Amino acid sequence: MAAINPLQQQMSELSWQLMETVDNLKFTEGGLFSLDAERRRQQLTLSEVSTQEENSILYKPVGRVYMVQSKDEMLLDLNNSIRKNEQEVEESQRRRQMLVKRRDEISANIQDLVASVRN
């Protein structure tokens, strides 16, 4: 069996790294899409709860049941959820930026390798 050329091996490794990075990037972007949808739902819920009177009976979904909760408790829970969501979005955006940078670096390395073979 013929030995693998070092250039072929390097190209194979770079291609594999590129595919893995692109897959991770797609997964991260999908997570960002989900987080954004959750943020919109939370903001809508917050605006609806805010318009309710102080003595209104509010229900919070917990699994398959609904629990009675005061307006203040509901607002506190929603604000905490929104803050947590914002932190997750920031973390995902940092991860996305890192993956985009890594993807671009690997692509540049592949182009350099192809250019060196042509010369």
C-alpha positions in Angstrom: 0.0 0.0 0.0 1.4 3.4 -0.9 2.3 5.9 1.8 0.2 9.0 2.1 1.9 12.1 0.9 2.4 14.6 3.7 0.6 17.3 1.7 -2.4 14.9 1.2 -2.4 14.2 4.9 -2.3 17.9 5.8 -5.1 18.6 3.3 -7.1 15.8 4.8 -6.6 17.1 8.4 -7.5 20.7 7.3 -10.6 19.5 5.5 -11.7 17.5 8.5 -11.1 20.5 10.8 -13.1 22.7 8.4 -16.1 20.3 8.3 -16.1 20.0 12.1 -15.9 23.8 12.6 -18.7 24.4 10.0 -20.9 21.8 11.8 -20.3 23.5 15.2 -21.0 26.9 13.6 -24.3 25.7 12.2 -25.2 24.2 15.6 -24.3 27.4 17.4 -26.3 29.5 14.9 -29.3 27.2 15.4 -29.0 27.7 19.2 -28.9 31.5 18.7 -32.1 31.3 16.6 -33.8 29.3 19.4 -32.6 31.8 22.1 -33.9 34.7 20.0 -37.3 33.0 19.7 -37.3 32.4 23.5 -36.3 36.1 24.1 -39.2 37.3 22.0 -41.6 35.0 23.9 -40.3 36.3 27.2 -40.6 39.9 26.2 -44.2 39.4 25.0 -45.1 37.6 28.2 -43.4 40.4 30.3 -45.4 43.1 28.5 -48.7 41.2 29.0 -48.0 40.6 32.7 -47.0 44.2 33.2 -50.5 45.4 32.0 -52.3 43.2 34.5 -53.8 44.7 37.7 -51.9 44.0 40.9 -54.6 41.7 42.3 -55.0 39.7 39.1 -54.7 35.9 39.4 -51.8 34.7 37.3 -50.7 31.2 36.5 -47.2 30.0 35.7 -46.8 26.8 33.7 -44.7 24.2 35.6 -44.5 21.0 33.6 -48.0 19.8 32.9 -49.7 21.9 35.6 -50.2 25.6 36.3 -49.3 27.2 39.6 -50.9 30.4 40.9 -48.3 33.2 41.2 -48.5 36.9 42.2 -47.8 39.5 39.6 -44.6 40.5 41.5 -43.3 37.0 41.6 -44.2 36.5 37.9 -42.4 39.7 36.9 -39.3 38.7 39.0 -39.2 35.3 37.4 -39.6 36.8 33.9 -36.9 39.4 34.5 -34.5 36.6 35.8 -35.3 34.5 32.8 -34.6 37.4 30.4 -31.3 38.1 32.1 -30.3 34.5 31.8 -31.3 34.4 28.2 -29.3 37.5 27.4 -26.2 35.9 29.0 -26.7 32.8 27.0 -27.1 34.9 23.8 -23.8 36.7 24.6 -22.0 33.4 25.2 -23.3 31.9 22.0 -22.4 35.0 20.0 -18.8 34.9 21.4 -18.7 31.2 20.4 -20.0 32.0 17.0 -17.4 34.7 16.5 -14.6 32.3 17.6 -15.9 29.6 15.2 -16.2 32.1 12.3 -12.6 33.1 12.9 -11.4 29.5 13.1 -13.3 28.7 9.9 -11.7 31.6 8.1 -8.2 30.6 9.4 -8.6 27.0 8.2 -9.9 28.1 4.8 -6.9 30.4 4.5 -4.6 27.5 5.4 -6.2 25.3 2.8 -5.8 28.0 0.1 -2.2 28.5 1.1 -1.6 24.8 0.9 -3.2 24.6 -2.6 -1.2 27.6 -3.7 2.0 26.0 -2.5 1.3 22.8 -4.5 0.6 24.8 -7.7 4.0 26.6 -7.4 
